[in-house]
Amino acid sequence: MPRRIAMIDVAVVVGISIVYLSLELFHIPKRWSFLAAGLALAAYVVYLVRRRPHSWQELGFRRDNLATGLVPVGLFTLLVGAGVVALAAKQHRLVWQPTILSLLALYPVWALAQQFAFQGLLHRGLTVLIRSPLLQVLITAAAFASVHLGNSTLLALTFVGGIIWSLLYRRWPNLWLLAGSHSVLAALAYPLLLQDAPLSRL
């Protein structure tokens, strides 16, 4: 990938993240911050479709590595998900809540958009612009975590999750699998760990 394209990809994700964070800091309802970030990302997708600087397979929209990536991504999701449920049970919280089903139904689109932005665009761009693989992973995870400011627990969870998803993406670049993992863990973490109902803020 040419450096110029990598710089554009990184700049777009950073710009959208700053807009999203600004709206969050001003306590704008989430439906508007989601809409603003979604429209900006959609506009860039239109650009990608027209100019074709990447193939969709290169970005991670692929099926050829679904089988090989399913086991490691699934194992990570299963272990962390089980840990979340066990922790909730230890704290005497209900481990099954209707919010989980609602999030599982609605979150995948948002999870895919986030994984596309932070892994497909930002992380891939950083592999061209920065030599150190460690820095590439840490910057990607930090950027992903930064859009979850406001809750220290969520910030820590998304930073660690960002590191693991980045490592998985480097070995098995498949956005479908990462979005699935992201959706399952978010659907468990919000109600069970954070005691939060993010859909209520829409």
N, C-alpha and C positions, 0 to 999 in steps of 0.2 A: 504494500500500500504506500503511495507517495506521501511524503511528509506533509504536503499542503493539505491533502484530504484528511490526514490524521489530525492536523491542527484544527481544521474546521469541525470535525466530529467532536473533539474535546471541547472546543469553544462553545458549541451548541449545547452540549450537556451541562457545562458549567453555567451558561447563561440561563437556561431553563431552571436549573436548580436555584440560582440566585433569585429569580422571579418568584418561584414557589416559596422559598424561605421568606422573602420579603412580605408576601401576602400572609403567610403564617404568623409572622411577627406582629403584623397589624391586626391579627385576629379576624381576618376575613373568613367568612364561612368556607368550609372545606370544599363545598361544591364548586365555588368559584376558583379556588386555587387548583383543584383537580382539572377544571375546565381549561384554565389558562395554560397549565403545563401540558395537558393533553392536546390542545389545539396547536401549541408551538411544536410539539413533537410530531404531530400529524403533518404539519406544514413541511417539516424537514424530511419526513418520509416521502412526501410528494416530490421534493427535490431529488431524493435518492432514486425514486422510480424513474424520474425523467432523465437525470444525468448518469445514472448507473455507475457510481464510483466503486460500488461493492456489489458482489453477488449476494443474494439472500442466504445462500449456503455458507459463505464465508462469515457472515454475521452470526450464524447459529440457528437459522431457521432451516433445519435439516432433519432427515429421517434415517440417514445411513448409519448414524452412531447411536440411535435410540436404544438398541438392545445392549450395547456395550456400556453405555452411560447410565442405564436404568439401575443397575445394581449399586454402584457407588453413590449416586445421587439419592436413590431410594433408601439405602442403608443410613446415610447421614440424616435424612428426613425422619426415618423411623426412630433412630436413637434419640435425636433431639426432641421429637414429638413425644416419645415415651417419657423422657425426662421432664418435660413441661407438665404432662398429666400427673406424673408421680409427685412433683413438687406441689401442684395444686391440691392433690389428695392429702398430702402431708399437712397442708395448711387448712385442711377441712373445708375446702371449696368444692362446689359442685363440679364434677369433671365432665358433665355433659350439659350444655346449654344451647338453646335454640339459635343463639347468635353464631355458633360455630357453623351450622348449616347455611345460614344466610351469607356468611363470609366465604364459605367454600363455593357458593353459587356465583357470587359477584366479584370476588377478589382476583380470579385468574387473569382478567383483562388488564387490571392495574398492575399485577405482578409481572405480566409479560412486558408491559410498557417499561417498567422499571428495569427489568433485566436487559431488555433491548438497549435502553439508554446507557446503563452503567457498565454492562459487560460488552454488548455488541459494538457500541460506539466508543465510550470512554476507555474501557480497558484495552480494547484492540488498538485504539489510537495511541495510548500510552506505551504499548509494546514497540511502536515505531519511534516515539519521541524520547523515551527514557530507556537507558540500557539495562538498569538493574531490575530483574524480575521481582525482587522483594519490594522495591519502591512502587512498581506497577501495581502490585496486589494491594499494598497498604494505602496508596492514594485512592485506588478504586473503592476500597472498603470505607475509607474516611469520607469520601464524597457521598457514598450511599448513606452512611450513617448521618451525615450532616443534614440531610433533608428530613430527619426525624428528631431534630432538636426540640426541646421542650419537655422531654421525659428522659431522665438519666438512664433508667432501666432499658427503655426502648433504644436509646442511643448506643448503649453497650451491646445489646442483643444484635442490632443491625450491623454494628462494626464487626463483631465476630462472625455473624452470618455472611457479611460481605466478603470477609477473608476466605471462608470456606467455599462460597459460591464462585469466587474468583479462581481459586485453585482448581475446582471442578471444571470450570469453563476452559481453563488452559489445557486440561487433559481431554475433556469431552465437551467441546464447544456446541452445546445444544440448548437453545433458549427455551424450548418447550419443557424440557426436564427441569430446568432451573425455575421456571415460572410455576410449575406444579409443586415443587418443593417449597418455594416462597409462599404459595397460596395455603398449603397445608399448615405450615408453621405459623403464619400470620393468623389463620383461623383459630389456632389453639392458643397462641401467645396473648392476643388481645383480651379475650374474655377470662382466661385462666390465670395468667401471670399479671397482666396489667389491669385487670378488672375494668376494661374499657370497652365501649361499644362504638367503634369509629363510624359505623353507618348512621348512627343517630345524629352525627354532626353534618351530614349531607343536607 
